[in-house]
Amino acid sequence: MREYVTLECGECGERNYRTQRQTRGGEGKLQLKKFCSRCGKHTGHKERKK
Ligand SMILES: [Zn+2]
């Protein structure tokens, strides 16, 4: 099974990316370094489920 997750900037809260990933029970939330256009730099992005 796959689910859609939104990657949200940890600093400003902007939702910059959408991605698909495989559902895995018990897995913690990932935090990825992504470029945020609002912050103008790379920040930690958190997964946000719908
Ligand atoms: Zn940001």
mmCIF file of the protein (N, C-alpha, C, O) and its ligand, coordinates in Angstrom:
data_MODEL
# 
_entry.id   MODEL 
# 
loop_
_entity.id 
_entity.type 
_entity.pdbx_number_of_molecules 
1 polymer     1 
2 non-polymer 1 
# 
_entity_poly.entity_id                      1 
_entity_poly.type                           'polypeptide(L)' 
_entity_poly.nstd_linkage                   no 
_entity_poly.nstd_monomer                   no 
_entity_poly.pdbx_seq_one_letter_code       MREYVTLECGECGERNYRTQRQTRGGEGKLQLKKFCSRCGKHTGHKERKK 
_entity_poly.pdbx_seq_one_letter_code_can   MREYVTLECGECGERNYRTQRQTRGGEGKLQLKKFCSRCGKHTGHKERKK 
_entity_poly.pdbx_strand_id                 A 
# 
loop_
_entity_poly_seq.entity_id 
_entity_poly_seq.num 
_entity_poly_seq.mon_id 
_entity_poly_seq.hetero 
1 1  MET n 
1 2  ARG n 
1 3  GLU n 
1 4  TYR n 
1 5  VAL n 
1 6  THR n 
1 7  LEU n 
1 8  GLU n 
1 9  CYS n 
1 10 GLY n 
1 11 GLU n 
1 12 CYS n 
1 13 GLY n 
1 14 GLU n 
1 15 ARG n 
1 16 ASN n 
1 17 TYR n 
1 18 ARG n 
1 19 THR n 
1 20 GLN n 
1 21 ARG n 
1 22 GLN n 
1 23 THR n 
1 24 ARG n 
1 25 GLY n 
1 26 GLY n 
1 27 GLU n 
1 28 GLY n 
1 29 LYS n 
1 30 LEU n 
1 31 GLN n 
1 32 LEU n 
1 33 LYS n 
1 34 LYS n 
1 35 PHE n 
1 36 CYS n 
1 37 SER n 
1 38 ARG n 
1 39 CYS n 
1 40 GLY n 
1 41 LYS n 
1 42 HIS n 
1 43 THR n 
1 44 GLY n 
1 45 HIS n 
1 46 LYS n 
1 47 GLU n 
1 48 ARG n 
1 49 LYS n 
1 50 LYS n 
# 
loop_
_struct_asym.id 
_struct_asym.entity_id 
A 1 
B 2 
# 
loop_
_chem_comp.id 
_chem_comp.type 
_chem_comp.mon_nstd_flag 
ARG 'L-peptide linking' y 
ASN 'L-peptide linking' y 
CYS 'L-peptide linking' y 
GLN 'L-peptide linking' y 
GLU 'L-peptide linking' y 
GLY 'peptide linking'   y 
HIS 'L-peptide linking' y 
LEU 'L-peptide linking' y 
LYS 'L-peptide linking' y 
MET 'L-peptide linking' y 
PHE 'L-peptide linking' y 
SER 'L-peptide linking' y 
THR 'L-peptide linking' y 
TYR 'L-peptide linking' y 
VAL 'L-peptide linking' y 
ZN  non-polymer         . 
# 
_pdbx_entity_nonpoly.entity_id   2 
_pdbx_entity_nonpoly.name        ? 
_pdbx_entity_nonpoly.comp_id     ZN 
# 
_pdbx_nonpoly_scheme.asym_id         B 
_pdbx_nonpoly_scheme.entity_id       2 
_pdbx_nonpoly_scheme.mon_id          ZN 
_pdbx_nonpoly_scheme.ndb_seq_num     1 
_pdbx_nonpoly_scheme.pdb_seq_num     101 
_pdbx_nonpoly_scheme.auth_seq_num    101 
_pdbx_nonpoly_scheme.pdb_mon_id      ZN 
_pdbx_nonpoly_scheme.auth_mon_id     ZN 
_pdbx_nonpoly_scheme.pdb_strand_id   A 
_pdbx_nonpoly_scheme.pdb_ins_code    . 
# 
loop_
_atom_site.group_PDB 
_atom_site.id 
_atom_site.type_symbol 
_atom_site.label_atom_id 
_atom_site.label_alt_id 
_atom_site.label_comp_id 
_atom_site.label_asym_id 
_atom_site.label_entity_id 
_atom_site.label_seq_id 
_atom_site.pdbx_PDB_ins_code 
_atom_site.Cartn_x 
_atom_site.Cartn_y 
_atom_site.Cartn_z 
_atom_site.occupancy 
_atom_site.B_iso_or_equiv 
_atom_site.pdbx_formal_charge 
_atom_site.auth_seq_id 
_atom_site.auth_comp_id 
_atom_site.auth_asym_id 
_atom_site.auth_atom_id 
_atom_site.pdbx_PDB_model_num 
ATOM   1   N  N  . MET A 1 1  ? 0.836  -1.214 0.000  1.00 0.00 ? 1   MET A N  1 
ATOM   2   C  CA . MET A 1 1  ? 0.000  0.000  0.000  1.00 0.00 ? 1   MET A CA 1 
ATOM   3   C  C  . MET A 1 1  ? 0.857  1.245  0.000  1.00 0.00 ? 1   MET A C  1 
ATOM   4   O  O  . MET A 1 1  ? 1.932  1.298  0.598  1.00 0.00 ? 1   MET A O  1 
ATOM   5   N  N  . ARG A 1 2  ? 0.356  2.220  -0.675 1.00 0.00 ? 2   ARG A N  1 
ATOM   6   C  CA . ARG A 1 2  ? 1.094  3.484  -0.696 1.00 0.00 ? 2   ARG A CA 1 
ATOM   7   C  C  . ARG A 1 2  ? 0.211  4.602  -0.169 1.00 0.00 ? 2   ARG A C  1 
ATOM   8   O  O  . ARG A 1 2  ? -1.017 4.527  -0.219 1.00 0.00 ? 2   ARG A O  1 
ATOM   9   N  N  . GLU A 1 3  ? 0.846  5.609  0.323  1.00 0.00 ? 3   GLU A N  1 
ATOM   10  C  CA . GLU A 1 3  ? 0.091  6.746  0.812  1.00 0.00 ? 3   GLU A CA 1 
ATOM   11  C  C  . GLU A 1 3  ? 0.785  8.030  0.358  1.00 0.00 ? 3   GLU A C  1 
ATOM   12  O  O  . GLU A 1 3  ? 1.995  8.066  0.132  1.00 0.00 ? 3   GLU A O  1 
ATOM   13  N  N  . TYR A 1 4  ? -0.002 9.045  0.238  1.00 0.00 ? 4   TYR A N  1 
ATOM   14  C  CA . TYR A 1 4  ? 0.554  10.342 -0.112 1.00 0.00 ? 4   TYR A CA 1 
ATOM   15  C  C  . TYR A 1 4  ? 0.900  11.092 1.165  1.00 0.00 ? 4   TYR A C  1 
ATOM   16  O  O  . TYR A 1 4  ? 0.127  11.128 2.123  1.00 0.00 ? 4   TYR A O  1 
ATOM   17  N  N  . VAL A 1 5  ? 2.064  11.677 1.147  1.00 0.00 ? 5   VAL A N  1 
ATOM   18  C  CA . VAL A 1 5  ? 2.430  12.522 2.273  1.00 0.00 ? 5   VAL A CA 1 
ATOM   19  C  C  . VAL A 1 5  ? 2.866  13.881 1.730  1.00 0.00 ? 5   VAL A C  1 
ATOM   20  O  O  . VAL A 1 5  ? 3.359  13.999 0.609  1.00 0.00 ? 5   VAL A O  1 
ATOM   21  N  N  . THR A 1 6  ? 2.672  14.866 2.536  1.00 0.00 ? 6   THR A N  1 
ATOM   22  C  CA . THR A 1 6  ? 3.118  16.209 2.197  1.00 0.00 ? 6   THR A CA 1 
ATOM   23  C  C  . THR A 1 6  ? 4.333  16.533 3.044  1.00 0.00 ? 6   THR A C  1 
ATOM   24  O  O  . THR A 1 6  ? 4.370  16.254 4.242  1.00 0.00 ? 6   THR A O  1 
ATOM   25  N  N  . LEU A 1 7  ? 5.310  17.118 2.408  1.00 0.00 ? 7   LEU A N  1 
ATOM   26  C  CA . LEU A 1 7  ? 6.491  17.542 3.154  1.00 0.00 ? 7   LEU A CA 1 
ATOM   27  C  C  . LEU A 1 7  ? 6.366  19.026 3.473  1.00 0.00 ? 7   LEU A C  1 
ATOM   28  O  O  . LEU A 1 7  ? 6.242  19.873 2.588  1.00 0.00 ? 7   LEU A O  1 
ATOM   29  N  N  . GLU A 1 8  ? 6.402  19.297 4.732  1.00 0.00 ? 8   GLU A N  1 
ATOM   30  C  CA . GLU A 1 8  ? 6.151  20.650 5.204  1.00 0.00 ? 8   GLU A CA 1 
ATOM   31  C  C  . GLU A 1 8  ? 7.410  21.219 5.854  1.00 0.00 ? 8   GLU A C  1 
ATOM   32  O  O  . GLU A 1 8  ? 8.077  20.560 6.651  1.00 0.00 ? 8   GLU A O  1 
ATOM   33  N  N  . CYS A 1 9  ? 7.705  22.435 5.495  1.00 0.00 ? 9   CYS A N  1 
ATOM   34  C  CA . CYS A 1 9  ? 8.882  23.098 6.047  1.00 0.00 ? 9   CYS A CA 1 
ATOM   35  C  C  . CYS A 1 9  ? 8.749  23.220 7.558  1.00 0.00 ? 9   CYS A C  1 
ATOM   36  O  O  . CYS A 1 9  ? 7.726  23.678 8.067  1.00 0.00 ? 9   CYS A O  1 
ATOM   37  N  N  . GLY A 1 10 ? 9.786  22.809 8.265  1.00 0.00 ? 10  GLY A N  1 
ATOM   38  C  CA . GLY A 1 10 ? 9.740  22.855 9.715  1.00 0.00 ? 10  GLY A CA 1 
ATOM   39  C  C  . GLY A 1 10 ? 9.866  24.264 10.276 1.00 0.00 ? 10  GLY A C  1 
ATOM   40  O  O  . GLY A 1 10 ? 9.609  24.493 11.458 1.00 0.00 ? 10  GLY A O  1 
ATOM   41  N  N  . GLU A 1 11 ? 10.259 25.203 9.431  1.00 0.00 ? 11  GLU A N  1 
ATOM   42  C  CA . GLU A 1 11 ? 10.466 26.563 9.940  1.00 0.00 ? 11  GLU A CA 1 
ATOM   43  C  C  . GLU A 1 11 ? 9.278  27.475 9.667  1.00 0.00 ? 11  GLU A C  1 
ATOM   44  O  O  . GLU A 1 11 ? 8.813  28.184 10.559 1.00 0.00 ? 11  GLU A O  1 
ATOM   45  N  N  . CYS A 1 12 ? 8.791  27.453 8.438  1.00 0.00 ? 12  CYS A N  1 
ATOM   46  C  CA . CYS A 1 12 ? 7.697  28.369 8.105  1.00 0.00 ? 12  CYS A CA 1 
ATOM   47  C  C  . CYS A 1 12 ? 6.373  27.642 7.885  1.00 0.00 ? 12  CYS A C  1 
ATOM   48  O  O  . CYS A 1 12 ? 5.317  28.272 7.822  1.00 0.00 ? 12  CYS A O  1 
ATOM   49  N  N  . GLY A 1 13 ? 6.432  26.325 7.770  1.00 0.00 ? 13  GLY A N  1 
ATOM   50  C  CA . GLY A 1 13 ? 5.191  25.569 7.613  1.00 0.00 ? 13  GLY A CA 1 
ATOM   51  C  C  . GLY A 1 13 ? 4.700  25.462 6.190  1.00 0.00 ? 13  GLY A C  1 
ATOM   52  O  O  . GLY A 1 13 ? 3.639  24.889 5.941  1.00 0.00 ? 13  GLY A O  1 
ATOM   53  N  N  . GLU A 1 14 ? 5.458  26.008 5.244  1.00 0.00 ? 14  GLU A N  1 
ATOM   54  C  CA . GLU A 1 14 ? 5.073  25.924 3.840  1.00 0.00 ? 14  GLU A CA 1 
ATOM   55  C  C  . GLU A 1 14 ? 5.111  24.471 3.372  1.00 0.00 ? 14  GLU A C  1 
ATOM   56  O  O  . GLU A 1 14 ? 6.046  23.730 3.676  1.00 0.00 ? 14  GLU A O  1 
ATOM   57  N  N  . ARG A 1 15 ? 4.088  24.083 2.633  1.00 0.00 ? 15  ARG A N  1 
ATOM   58  C  CA . ARG A 1 15 ? 4.080  22.726 2.096  1.00 0.00 ? 15  ARG A CA 1 
ATOM   59  C  C  . ARG A 1 15 ? 4.688  22.751 0.707  1.00 0.00 ? 15  ARG A C  1 
ATOM   60  O  O  . ARG A 1 15 ? 4.077  23.218 -0.254 1.00 0.00 ? 15  ARG A O  1 
ATOM   61  N  N  . ASN A 1 16 ? 5.895  22.240 0.626  1.00 0.00 ? 16  ASN A N  1 
ATOM   62  C  CA . ASN A 1 16 ? 6.645  22.394 -0.616 1.00 0.00 ? 16  ASN A CA 1 
ATOM   63  C  C  . ASN A 1 16 ? 6.626  21.164 -1.498 1.00 0.00 ? 16  ASN A C  1 
ATOM   64  O  O  . ASN A 1 16 ? 6.755  21.285 -2.716 1.00 0.00 ? 16  ASN A O  1 
ATOM   65  N  N  . TYR A 1 17 ? 6.474  20.027 -0.944 1.00 0.00 ? 17  TYR A N  1 
ATOM   66  C  CA . TYR A 1 17 ? 6.598  18.800 -1.723 1.00 0.00 ? 17  TYR A CA 1 
ATOM   67  C  C  . TYR A 1 17 ? 5.490  17.812 -1.385 1.00 0.00 ? 17  TYR A C  1 
ATOM   68  O  O  . TYR A 1 17 ? 5.001  17.735 -0.258 1.00 0.00 ? 17  TYR A O  1 
ATOM   69  N  N  . ARG A 1 18 ? 5.124  17.067 -2.411 1.00 0.00 ? 18  ARG A N  1 
ATOM   70  C  CA . ARG A 1 18 ? 4.243  15.929 -2.165 1.00 0.00 ? 18  ARG A CA 1 
ATOM   71  C  C  . ARG A 1 18 ? 4.951  14.702 -2.672 1.00 0.00 ? 18  ARG A C  1 
ATOM   72  O  O  . ARG A 1 18 ? 5.606  14.729 -3.714 1.00 0.00 ? 18  ARG A O  1 
ATOM   73  N  N  . THR A 1 19 ? 4.818  13.658 -1.951 1.00 0.00 ? 19  THR A N  1 
ATOM   74  C  CA . THR A 1 19 ? 5.512  12.445 -2.337 1.00 0.00 ? 19  THR A CA 1 
ATOM   75  C  C  . THR A 1 19 ? 4.676  11.226 -1.969 1.00 0.00 ? 19  THR A C  1 
ATOM   76  O  O  . THR A 1 19 ? 3.748  11.278 -1.161 1.00 0.00 ? 19  THR A O  1 
ATOM   77  N  N  . GLN A 1 20 ? 5.054  10.151 -2.598 1.00 0.00 ? 20  GLN A N  1 
ATOM   78  C  CA . GLN A 1 20 ? 4.402  8.878  -2.287 1.00 0.00 ? 20  GLN A CA 1 
ATOM   79  C  C  . GLN A 1 20 ? 5.375  8.029  -1.519 1.00 0.00 ? 20  GLN A C  1 
ATOM   80  O  O  . GLN A 1 20 ? 6.579  8.053  -1.774 1.00 0.00 ? 20  GLN A O  1 
ATOM   81  N  N  . ARG A 1 21 ? 4.860  7.294  -0.596 1.00 0.00 ? 21  ARG A N  1 
ATOM   82  C  CA . ARG A 1 21 ? 5.762  6.357  0.057  1.00 0.00 ? 21  ARG A CA 1 
ATOM   83  C  C  . ARG A 1 21 ? 4.987  5.128  0.495  1.00 0.00 ? 21  ARG A C  1 
ATOM   84  O  O  . ARG A 1 21 ? 3.759  5.125  0.579  1.00 0.00 ? 21  ARG A O  1 
ATOM   85  N  N  . GLN A 1 22 ? 5.733  4.116  0.761  1.00 0.00 ? 22  GLN A N  1 
ATOM   86  C  CA . GLN A 1 22 ? 5.098  2.884  1.186  1.00 0.00 ? 22  GLN A CA 1 
ATOM   87  C  C  . GLN A 1 22 ? 4.736  2.979  2.651  1.00 0.00 ? 22  GLN A C  1 
ATOM   88  O  O  . GLN A 1 22 ? 5.474  3.511  3.481  1.00 0.00 ? 22  GLN A O  1 
ATOM   89  N  N  . THR A 1 23 ? 3.599  2.455  2.919  1.00 0.00 ? 23  THR A N  1 
ATOM   90  C  CA . THR A 1 23 ? 3.122  2.474  4.290  1.00 0.00 ? 23  THR A CA 1 
ATOM   91  C  C  . THR A 1 23 ? 3.898  1.464  5.118  1.00 0.00 ? 23  THR A C  1 
ATOM   92  O  O  . THR A 1 23 ? 4.022  0.293  4.760  1.00 0.00 ? 23  THR A O  1 
ATOM   93  N  N  . ARG A 1 24 ? 4.404  1.944  6.208  1.00 0.00 ? 24  ARG A N  1 
ATOM   94  C  CA . ARG A 1 24 ? 5.092  1.031  7.121  1.00 0.00 ? 24  ARG A CA 1 
ATOM   95  C  C  . ARG A 1 24 ? 4.640  1.336  8.535  1.00 0.00 ? 24  ARG A C  1 
ATOM   96  O  O  . ARG A 1 24 ? 4.805  2.448  9.036  1.00 0.00 ? 24  ARG A O  1 
ATOM   97  N  N  . GLY A 1 25 ? 4.084  0.353  9.148  1.00 0.00 ? 25  GLY A N  1 
ATOM   98  C  CA . GLY A 1 25 ? 3.574  0.575  10.493 1.00 0.00 ? 25  GLY A CA 1 
ATOM   99  C  C  . GLY A 1 25 ? 4.697  0.777  11.488 1.00 0.00 ? 25  GLY A C  1 
ATOM   100 O  O  . GLY A 1 25 ? 5.747  0.141  11.393 1.00 0.00 ? 25  GLY A O  1 
ATOM   101 N  N  . GLY A 1 26 ? 4.475  1.649  12.424 1.00 0.00 ? 26  GLY A N  1 
ATOM   102 C  CA . GLY A 1 26 ? 5.435  1.826  13.497 1.00 0.00 ? 26  GLY A CA 1 
ATOM   103 C  C  . GLY A 1 26 ? 6.625  2.690  13.148 1.00 0.00 ? 26  GLY A C  1 
ATOM   104 O  O  . GLY A 1 26 ? 7.464  2.982  14.000 1.00 0.00 ? 26  GLY A O  1 
ATOM   105 N  N  . GLU A 1 27 ? 6.696  3.099  11.895 1.00 0.00 ? 27  GLU A N  1 
ATOM   106 C  CA . GLU A 1 27 ? 7.826  3.932  11.493 1.00 0.00 ? 27  GLU A CA 1 
ATOM   107 C  C  . GLU A 1 27 ? 7.597  5.368  11.944 1.00 0.00 ? 27  GLU A C  1 
ATOM   108 O  O  . GLU A 1 27 ? 6.498  5.910  11.829 1.00 0.00 ? 27  GLU A O  1 
ATOM   109 N  N  . GLY A 1 28 ? 8.645  5.957  12.449 1.00 0.00 ? 28  GLY A N  1 
ATOM   110 C  CA . GLY A 1 28 ? 8.535  7.348  12.877 1.00 0.00 ? 28  GLY A CA 1 
ATOM   111 C  C  . GLY A 1 28 ? 8.477  8.285  11.687 1.00 0.00 ? 28  GLY A C  1 
ATOM   112 O  O  . GLY A 1 28 ? 8.710  7.876  10.550 1.00 0.00 ? 28  GLY A O  1 
ATOM   113 N  N  . LYS A 1 29 ? 8.176  9.502  11.946 1.00 0.00 ? 29  LYS A N  1 
ATOM   114 C  CA . LYS A 1 29 ? 8.126  10.475 10.862 1.00 0.00 ? 29  LYS A CA 1 
ATOM   115 C  C  . LYS A 1 29 ? 9.526  10.830 10.411 1.00 0.00 ? 29  LYS A C  1 
ATOM   116 O  O  . LYS A 1 29 ? 10.445 11.032 11.205 1.00 0.00 ? 29  LYS A O  1 
ATOM   117 N  N  . LEU A 1 30 ? 9.640  10.895 9.120  1.00 0.00 ? 30  LEU A N  1 
ATOM   118 C  CA . LEU A 1 30 ? 10.926 11.265 8.555  1.00 0.00 ? 30  LEU A CA 1 
ATOM   119 C  C  . LEU A 1 30 ? 11.079 12.775 8.546  1.00 0.00 ? 30  LEU A C  1 
ATOM   120 O  O  . LEU A 1 30 ? 10.107 13.528 8.469  1.00 0.00 ? 30  LEU A O  1 
ATOM   121 N  N  . GLN A 1 31 ? 12.316 13.183 8.626  1.00 0.00 ? 31  GLN A N  1 
ATOM   122 C  CA . GLN A 1 31 ? 12.584 14.588 8.399  1.00 0.00 ? 31  GLN A CA 1 
ATOM   123 C  C  . GLN A 1 31 ? 13.656 14.691 7.343  1.00 0.00 ? 31  GLN A C  1 
ATOM   124 O  O  . GLN A 1 31 ? 14.744 14.132 7.482  1.00 0.00 ? 31  GLN A O  1 
ATOM   125 N  N  . LEU A 1 32 ? 13.340 15.406 6.295  1.00 0.00 ? 32  LEU A N  1 
ATOM   126 C  CA . LEU A 1 32 ? 14.248 15.502 5.167  1.00 0.00 ? 32  LEU A CA 1 
ATOM   127 C  C  . LEU A 1 32 ? 14.703 16.932 4.967  1.00 0.00 ? 32  LEU A C  1 
ATOM   128 O  O  . LEU A 1 32 ? 13.968 17.886 5.221  1.00 0.00 ? 32  LEU A O  1 
ATOM   129 N  N  . LYS A 1 33 ? 15.914 17.050 4.513  1.00 0.00 ? 33  LYS A N  1 
ATOM   130 C  CA . LYS A 1 33 ? 16.419 18.375 4.163  1.00 0.00 ? 33  LYS A CA 1 
ATOM   131 C  C  . LYS A 1 33 ? 16.003 18.690 2.738  1.00 0.00 ? 33  LYS A C  1 
ATOM   132 O  O  . LYS A 1 33 ? 16.403 18.013 1.791  1.00 0.00 ? 33  LYS A O  1 
ATOM   133 N  N  . LYS A 1 34 ? 15.199 19.720 2.606  1.00 0.00 ? 34  LYS A N  1 
ATOM   134 C  CA . LYS A 1 34 ? 14.713 20.120 1.290  1.00 0.00 ? 34  LYS A CA 1 
ATOM   135 C  C  . LYS A 1 34 ? 14.807 21.628 1.184  1.00 0.00 ? 34  LYS A C  1 
ATOM   136 O  O  . LYS A 1 34 ? 14.863 22.358 2.174  1.00 0.00 ? 34  LYS A O  1 
ATOM   137 N  N  . PHE A 1 35 ? 14.821 22.055 -0.068 1.00 0.00 ? 35  PHE A N  1 
ATOM   138 C  CA . PHE A 1 35 ? 14.872 23.488 -0.286 1.00 0.00 ? 35  PHE A CA 1 
ATOM   139 C  C  . PHE A 1 35 ? 13.485 24.097 -0.127 1.00 0.00 ? 35  PHE A C  1 
ATOM   140 O  O  . PHE A 1 35 ? 12.519 23.635 -0.734 1.00 0.00 ? 35  PHE A O  1 
ATOM   141 N  N  . CYS A 1 36 ? 13.400 25.115 0.677  1.00 0.00 ? 36  CYS A N  1 
ATOM   142 C  CA . CYS A 1 36 ? 12.139 25.832 0.840  1.00 0.00 ? 36  CYS A CA 1 
ATOM   143 C  C  . CYS A 1 36 ? 12.240 27.176 0.136  1.00 0.00 ? 36  CYS A C  1 
ATOM   144 O  O  . CYS A 1 36 ? 13.111 27.991 0.440  1.00 0.00 ? 36  CYS A O  1 
ATOM   145 N  N  . SER A 1 37 ? 11.333 27.391 -0.812 1.00 0.00 ? 37  SER A N  1 
ATOM   146 C  CA . SER A 1 37 ? 11.396 28.628 -1.592 1.00 0.00 ? 37  SER A CA 1 
ATOM   147 C  C  . SER A 1 37 ? 10.996 29.822 -0.743 1.00 0.00 ? 37  SER A C  1 
ATOM   148 O  O  . SER A 1 37 ? 11.404 30.952 -1.012 1.00 0.00 ? 37  SER A O  1 
ATOM   149 N  N  . ARG A 1 38 ? 10.214 29.572 0.258  1.00 0.00 ? 38  ARG A N  1 
ATOM   150 C  CA . ARG A 1 38 ? 9.768  30.670 1.109  1.00 0.00 ? 38  ARG A CA 1 
ATOM   151 C  C  . ARG A 1 38 ? 10.890 31.148 2.031  1.00 0.00 ? 38  ARG A C  1 
ATOM   152 O  O  . ARG A 1 38 ? 11.092 32.348 2.222  1.00 0.00 ? 38  ARG A O  1 
ATOM   153 N  N  . CYS A 1 39 ? 11.608 30.187 2.593  1.00 0.00 ? 39  CYS A N  1 
ATOM   154 C  CA . CYS A 1 39 ? 12.737 30.521 3.459  1.00 0.00 ? 39  CYS A CA 1 
ATOM   155 C  C  . CYS A 1 39 ? 13.977 30.878 2.643  1.00 0.00 ? 39  CYS A C  1 
ATOM   156 O  O  . CYS A 1 39 ? 14.872 31.570 3.127  1.00 0.00 ? 39  CYS A O  1 
ATOM   157 N  N  . GLY A 1 40 ? 14.017 30.403 1.406  1.00 0.00 ? 40  GLY A N  1 
ATOM   158 C  CA . GLY A 1 40 ? 15.168 30.668 0.553  1.00 0.00 ? 40  GLY A CA 1 
ATOM   159 C  C  . GLY A 1 40 ? 16.386 29.862 0.932  1.00 0.00 ? 40  GLY A C  1 
ATOM   160 O  O  . GLY A 1 40 ? 17.515 30.249 0.630  1.00 0.00 ? 40  GLY A O  1 
ATOM   161 N  N  . LYS A 1 41 ? 16.163 28.748 1.590  1.00 0.00 ? 41  LYS A N  1 
ATOM   162 C  CA . LYS A 1 41 ? 17.281 27.905 1.997  1.00 0.00 ? 41  LYS A CA 1 
ATOM   163 C  C  . LYS A 1 41 ? 16.780 26.497 2.271  1.00 0.00 ? 41  LYS A C  1 
ATOM   164 O  O  . LYS A 1 41 ? 15.581 26.220 2.236  1.00 0.00 ? 41  LYS A O  1 
ATOM   165 N  N  . HIS A 1 42 ? 17.734 25.620 2.544  1.00 0.00 ? 42  HIS A N  1 
ATOM   166 C  CA . HIS A 1 42 ? 17.363 24.265 2.887  1.00 0.00 ? 42  HIS A CA 1 
ATOM   167 C  C  . HIS A 1 42 ? 16.964 24.194 4.356  1.00 0.00 ? 42  HIS A C  1 
ATOM   168 O  O  . HIS A 1 42 ? 17.651 24.702 5.242  1.00 0.00 ? 42  HIS A O  1 
ATOM   169 N  N  . THR A 1 43 ? 15.868 23.566 4.568  1.00 0.00 ? 43  THR A N  1 
ATOM   170 C  CA . THR A 1 43 ? 15.394 23.404 5.945  1.00 0.00 ? 43  THR A CA 1 
ATOM   171 C  C  . THR A 1 43 ? 14.917 21.974 6.134  1.00 0.00 ? 43  THR A C  1 
ATOM   172 O  O  . THR A 1 43 ? 14.761 21.227 5.168  1.00 0.00 ? 43  THR A O  1 
ATOM   173 N  N  . GLY A 1 44 ? 14.693 21.608 7.358  1.00 0.00 ? 44  GLY A N  1 
ATOM   174 C  CA . GLY A 1 44 ? 14.142 20.285 7.641  1.00 0.00 ? 44  GLY A CA 1 
ATOM   175 C  C  . GLY A 1 44 ? 12.662 20.262 7.306  1.00 0.00 ? 44  GLY A C  1 
ATOM   176 O  O  . GLY A 1 44 ? 11.892 21.106 7.763  1.00 0.00 ? 44  GLY A O  1 
ATOM   177 N  N  . HIS A 1 45 ? 12.283 19.293 6.508  1.00 0.00 ? 45  HIS A N  1 
ATOM   178 C  CA . HIS A 1 45 ? 10.869 19.145 6.153  1.00 0.00 ? 45  HIS A CA 1 
ATOM   179 C  C  . HIS A 1 45 ? 10.312 17.894 6.806  1.00 0.00 ? 45  HIS A C  1 
ATOM   180 O  O  . HIS A 1 45 ? 10.930 16.830 6.793  1.00 0.00 ? 45  HIS A O  1 
ATOM   181 N  N  . LYS A 1 46 ? 9.145  18.050 7.368  1.00 0.00 ? 46  LYS A N  1 
ATOM   182 C  CA . LYS A 1 46 ? 8.520  16.910 8.034  1.00 0.00 ? 46  LYS A CA 1 
ATOM   183 C  C  . LYS A 1 46 ? 7.395  16.351 7.188  1.00 0.00 ? 46  LYS A C  1 
ATOM   184 O  O  . LYS A 1 46 ? 6.709  17.069 6.460  1.00 0.00 ? 46  LYS A O  1 
ATOM   185 N  N  . GLU A 1 47 ? 7.238  15.086 7.306  1.00 0.00 ? 47  GLU A N  1 
ATOM   186 C  CA . GLU A 1 47 ? 6.100  14.451 6.644  1.00 0.00 ? 47  GLU A CA 1 
ATOM   187 C  C  . GLU A 1 47 ? 4.819  14.849 7.344  1.00 0.00 ? 47  GLU A C  1 
ATOM   188 O  O  . GLU A 1 47 ? 4.736  14.931 8.569  1.00 0.00 ? 47  GLU A O  1 
ATOM   189 N  N  . ARG A 1 48 ? 3.851  15.086 6.529  1.00 0.00 ? 48  ARG A N  1 
ATOM   190 C  CA . ARG A 1 48 ? 2.563  15.410 7.100  1.00 0.00 ? 48  ARG A CA 1 
ATOM   191 C  C  . ARG A 1 48 ? 1.500  14.588 6.395  1.00 0.00 ? 48  ARG A C  1 
ATOM   192 O  O  . ARG A 1 48 ? 1.272  14.747 5.196  1.00 0.00 ? 48  ARG A O  1 
ATOM   193 N  N  . LYS A 1 49 ? 0.871  13.733 7.123  1.00 0.00 ? 49  LYS A N  1 
ATOM   194 C  CA . LYS A 1 49 ? -0.187 12.927 6.522  1.00 0.00 ? 49  LYS A CA 1 
ATOM   195 C  C  . LYS A 1 49 ? -1.471 13.729 6.495  1.00 0.00 ? 49  LYS A C  1 
ATOM   196 O  O  . LYS A 1 49 ? -1.673 14.683 7.247  1.00 0.00 ? 49  LYS A O  1 
ATOM   197 N  N  . LYS A 1 50 ? -2.318 13.294 5.600  1.00 0.00 ? 50  LYS A N  1 
ATOM   198 C  CA . LYS A 1 50 ? -3.579 13.994 5.458  1.00 0.00 ? 50  LYS A CA 1 
ATOM   199 C  C  . LYS A 1 50 ? -4.470 13.815 6.668  1.00 0.00 ? 50  LYS A C  1 
ATOM   200 O  O  . LYS A 1 50 ? -5.579 14.349 6.702  1.00 0.00 ? 50  LYS A O  1 
HETATM 201 ZN ZN . ZN  B 2 .  ? 10.246 27.401 4.911  1.00 0.00 2 101 ZN  A ZN 1 
# 
